[in-house]
Amino acid sequence: MHSVYIRPTGILHGIEAAAAVADRAALWLAGGPAAFSMVELIERAGASRNAQFIRASDLAQSAEPELKNRLDALTRSRPAIAGLDFSWPLVMGIVNVTPDSFSDGSLHAEANAAVEHARKLVVAGADILDIGGESTRPGAEDVPEEEEMRRVLPVIEGLGGVGVPISIDTRKASVMRAALSAGAHIINDVSALQYDPNALAAAAQSGAPVILMHAKGDPKSMQIDPRYDDVALEVFDTLAAHLATAQAAGIDRARLIADPGIGFGKTHEHNLELIAQLSLFHGLGVPVLLGASRKGFIGKITGEAEARQRVMGSVAVAMAGVQQAIQILRVHDVRETVQSIAVWRRIVTASAGA
């Protein structure tokens, strides 16, 4: 099978992006505000991969239908989802209502503590809250749906009127339905609606936006020797297939978000490859979410064994995503991430010579 991929490079921001687009030296990426002046054009046949770098403006002159379709997916604007505007990076704050989270243990396992923590994240600048009642750390056991609902529903109900959209982080159709009824707005499924045979129908019937994440295997087994011939392209193809499956089930593409799934069935090296090539995933034609906060590969690089001490490494990964125009950053450390984005945004939008 022969496939073609386009990875934007030479990504520009702020006044540089606007000037390059005005001069026809660059194209808007996902409708802006970032633009790209170059692309890596990748052709893959089986395990064979050939790539060349060309000007984005030259690619725009191509009459080949497949390239035109790929380029359209890269450049068209992303419509708002759940009232969220993707013109600048958004921050999703993580609220783990679990006794065994890898990142914060049982700090927010009780509903009142979780609600208080979530409200603090909103004050810190979170644009979205992600509520989860089942740990998906490597080796984690499944949680019965009744227990998962017992954990998350009081939190969602307690966040009524919080002022930002709430996503429910679950793989189970029954939890999705109950959480949406309790006030959640978005479904975030690490299995891309593949774990529960009823999940596709539940998501389609709900009308809610859905985040589809790539994972290789389930949490219990996903880190047992994961292998890829080309991790970025294989993850891209799998997510494209999940998006197509969701659409076929009746979920409008305009309410879908893709997540490459850092840490889910990937080695440390795979994670780094994916982060280095994140811009590739704009070619899916939907907003892209990056969730790498406090993960093990950061500890591998820094030598920091304690997840809660990986704040600065996590912010560095988040900003690598921002540089590649990722629309949503899923993080534990909201205040630090929001502050970093605010400073970066002020720099790239500064007037020339100011």
N, C-alpha and C positions, 0 to 999 in steps of 0.2 A: 504494500500500500504506500502511495506517494502522498505526502502532506507538505503544505507550505505554511510557514509561520512568519509573523512580522514582530520583531522586538524593537520598540522605540528606544533610541539612544540619543545622545546629545540633547538631553532634556533641559529646557530653559524655563525660568520662572520670572514673574514680575515684569518689569519694563523690558528686559531682554527678550522675553517670550513675545510680548506685544509687538516689539520692533521687528523681530525676525518674521513673524506672521505677516505684518504689513509689507515687508520686503519680499514676501513669498519665498523666504529661505527656510521656513518652518511651517508645520501644521499644528493646529490645536490638538491636544491630547485629551480625549474624552470630553471635548467641548471647552476645555480650558479650566483653570487659568494657566496650566502648564502647556508647553508646546515642545515639539521634538523636531530636530533638524536632520537627524540621521536615523537609519533603521538597520538592524541586522536582519537580512532576508535569509531565512533558514529553510532548506529543503531536506526532507527526511524520507528515506525509503528503507523500511525495516530498521536495522541497527545503524544504517549509514546516514551520516549527517553532514551536509555541506552548507556553508554560510558565507555570505559576503556583505560588506557594509556599503550602503548606497545613500545618496541624499534623499530625504523625504520628498522634496519637491520633484525629483526625478521619478520616484515611485508613483506619485500622484498623476503622472502622465500615462501610466500603464493602462492599456485597454483590456488586459486579461481579466475575465470576469472574477476568478477566484481572488486575485490580488485586489481588485476593486472592492469586493465584499469584505475582505480582511481589513482593508484600509478604512472602510466605512465604519466597521465595528470599533476601530481604534479611535476615530476622530469624532464621532457623533456625541452630542451632549447626553449626560445621564439625567433622566428626569428625577424629580424629588420623590423620595420614598418615605412614607409615614411622616411627611412634613419636613424631612431632612434635606437640606440644600447641600449639594456636593461640590460647590464652588471652592471650598477650602477643606482641608482634612478635618474629619470629625473624630471625636474621642468617645469610645464606648468603655464605660467603667464596669469592671467585673465585680459581681457580688456572689460569692460562693456560699450557699446555704448548706454546707456539707461538713461532716466531722473529719474528713480525710483529704482535703485539698492539698496538692503538693506545695502550693504557694503560701497559704495562710492557715493551714491546719483547720482548727475548729473555731477560729476567732469570731466568725459570724454565723455559727450553726443555728443559733436561736433566732426566731423571727424578729424580736425587738432589736437585737444587736444588728441584724442584717438591714433592717429598715433604717436605723440610725446611721449605719455606715453608708448606705446608698444615698441618703440625703446629704451627707458630707461630700460624697463624690459629685453630686450636682452642684453644690456650692463651690467645689474646686474647679468646676468647668465641664463636667461630663455632658456630652450631647445625647447620649443614650445610656441606659442601664441594662446590663445583661445579667439576669437572675438564673442561677443554676442550682439544682438540688441533687445532682449525681456527678461525682468526680469522674473525669475521663483521663486522669493521670495514667501513665503506663502501669499496667498490672492491676488496675482498679476492677472491682467486682461490680456486676450489674446491681442496680437498686430497684426494688419492686415499685411499680407505678404508684401504688397507694402511699408508700413512704415518700416518694419523690413529691407527690402532690402535697402531702402533709408539711413538707419543708418549704415549698415555694409559694403556695397559694396565700398564706397569711402575709408574706412579704409583699407580694404583688398588690394585694388588697390594701396593705398598710401604706403603699406608695401612691395611692390615689391622689391626683392633683399635684404630683411632684413636678410637673412642667416639662418633662422630657419623655420621649418614647421609651417603652420598656420592652426588652426582648426576653423570651423564654428559651433558655439553653436546655434543650431536651431532645431525645431521640424517639419519644413515645407519643403516639397519636392522642391517647387519652389525656396526657399531661398538656399537650398543645391546646386541645379544646378547652380544658378546664382553666388553663392560664389565660387564654384569650378572653374567656368569659369573666375572669377575675380582673381584667384590665390591662393585660399585656397587649402589645401592638405588633410585634415581630416574632417570627419563629426562627431560632438559630439551632440548626441540627448538624452536629458533627459527623453524622453518617450520610448527609445529603439526602434525607428521606428514604434511605435504603434499609435501615435497621428494622423498622416496624412496617409490616405489609400494609397497614392502614394509614400510614403517615402521608403518603402522596394525596390520597383522597381527602384526608383531614385538612391538609394545607390548602388544597385547591378549593374546598368548600368554604374555608374560613375567609378567603379574600385577603388574608394578611400577607405582608412581605415575608420573604423566606431567604435566609442565609444558608447556602449550600457549601459545605466544607469538604475538602478532600481528606480522606483517611485510608490508609492501607491496613486492613485488618481491624479488629476491635481493640478496646483499651487493654484487655488482658494479654493480647498476643502481638500487638502492633510493633513493638520494639524488638521482636525476636528476628534478627537478621533481615531487615527490609532491604530489598534490592531493586534497582532500576538500571536500564540501559542509558536513559537520558531523563533525569528526574524532572526537569522543568517541562519538557515536552510531554512526558507521560502524565504528569499532573494536569497540564493544560487539557490534554485529550480527555481525561477522565471527567474533569469539570465540565467540559463542553458536552459530554454525553449526559451528565447529570442535569444540566440546564435543558437539554433537549427532552429528556424524560419528564422533567417538571412541566415544560410547556405542553407536551403531549397529554399530560394529565389535567390540563386546564389552568395552569398557573401562568399568568401573563408575564412575559420576560421583563416588562417594566417594573415588576415588583420582586425581582430576583437579584441577589448579591452573591458573589463568589469569594471563597476563602481557600487559599492554597494549602492550609492545614499544616503550618509549621509544627514539627514535633510529633505528628500523628503518622507513625509508620515511616519515619525518616531518620537516618543517622545524622550526627552533627554535621558531617560534610554535605549531606543532602540539604539540610536546612540552610547552610551558607550558600549553596548553589542557587536555591530558590530565592533567597533574599537578594542575591546579586542580580537575578533576572526577573524581579517582580514586574517590571514594566511589560513583560510579555503578556501578562494576564489581562491587561486592558483590551487585548484582542478578543476577549470573550464577549465584549460589548455590554457589560454590566458593571456596576460599581464593585470594587475589590476591597476586601477586608484583610488586614494583617493582624494576626494574633500570635505574638512571639514573646509576650511579657514574662519575664523571670524564668524562661525555660532553660532546660538543661544545657543546651549548646552554649548559652551565655556563661554558665558556670564552667564549662569545658575550656572556654577561651580565657576566662579571667582567673580560674582557680577558686572561685567563690562557691562553696558547697551549700550555703544557706540561701534558699530561694529569695527570701525577703531582703537579702543584702545585694540583690542584682539590679537595683533600681537604675543606676547610671548606665549599665550595659543594656538594659531594656529600653531606656530613652534613646540610646545610640541606634538601636535597631529600628525603633519607631521613626527616627529622623531619616534613616536610610529609606524607609517606606515613603516618607513625605517627599524626599528628593525624587522619587519615582512616581509621584502623583497618586499614591494610594489614597482612596477616599475615606476609609474608616480604620482607626487604630484601636484594637481591643486591648486594654491595659489594666493593670492593678493600680499603678501609680499615676493617677489622673492629674493631680496638681503639677507634678514635675513635667509630665508630657505636655499639658496645656501651656505651661510657661515656655517650654522649648519651642513649641509651634508658634507662639505669639512673638517671640523674639525673631525667629526665622522669618515669619511673615512680614514683620516690620522691615527687616533688612531687604528682602527681595522686592518689596513694593516702594522702597525709598526712591525719591526722585534723583535723577542723575546729578551728581555734584553736590547733593544735599549733605 
